[in-house]
Amino acid sequence: MKVPSYILISLFSLVILVAIISISSFPEKYFNLDTIGSTSKKIQAMSKRGENKKTIKIFIDAGHNSRTTGGFGPIGAEHTLNYEVALHLAQRLAKDKRFEYEISRDVSNYSTNILAFGISNKQILNSIITTKVAGEKRSNPLSSKQYLDMYSMRHYAIDNNFDFFISIHFDTVDKKYYKKVQGFQVIVSPYNRKFDESFEMAETISKRFTEFYPVSRGTRHDKKLPESIWKKYDKNTLHLKGISLRSLIVIGDVFEYTYFNDRYSSNKGFIETIEDIPSVLLETGYLHESKFTNEATLKDVANRLYLSMCDVLL
Ligand SMILES: [Zn+2]
């Protein structure tokens, strides 16, 4: 059968047309794919290096202030040493762009941010302060202003999405124990709603510190803690690591925990979503340990805290 020439011409034209369309559209398509591909590869590479991660926000509490003072010992006042370590830590963090930080106070008083937060949230903070818990007593009665400042600091850090809260302290002991007692301890609270993260940080700090500092024999836990804690943790192991479990205002206490539980108990499930911040309180050493009069030692303490944060948070 002879195919009419007009059909052959039409078919030939169609093949040419398809070829032209393919050739002209192919390069464009190709470049688009290439661009998309290379961008996603770039994002992957960046996230591996951590370049597109958000900065880690550290809240540094230089324990006490010149009015509340904290302890005193042969090497000086606690609030002064706490502040010196806090400044060294701030200086270390400032050199690393992956971190941001804020310090609770200057030499003498809490920062204006914290004081302003306390004023604008006075009602809720006072409700926490006045919360009663059966069988629990506030161990160290403070003035209502001191309570307000301490809860303000903790909730300021929570509300402003800080990633980690470190409270720096030094310990004291009766003179007759000076020769026997020295070393650090790390305190975490089972009433902190980010207890697991807090505990991981406490273990890391303990590991970094035991390379150079003795573990304090003064670790002790609150007598009344949730029973579930002792199913998970062994007292002897905690003692060897220098970790104490305690209810304390700045890292989360039983009064605040109860306040939020009561407030939201009518709305089951919501309690899990109450915000919190992984928090650790460090008792760096004792105020009779002369090594802490040395600037280099305080710098080393700060550096070990910085390294612990790198270990856990980056
Ligand atoms: Zn203290």
Residues whose N, C-alpha, C, O or C-beta is under 5 A from the ligand:
A	BS01	ZN	G63 G70 H169 F170
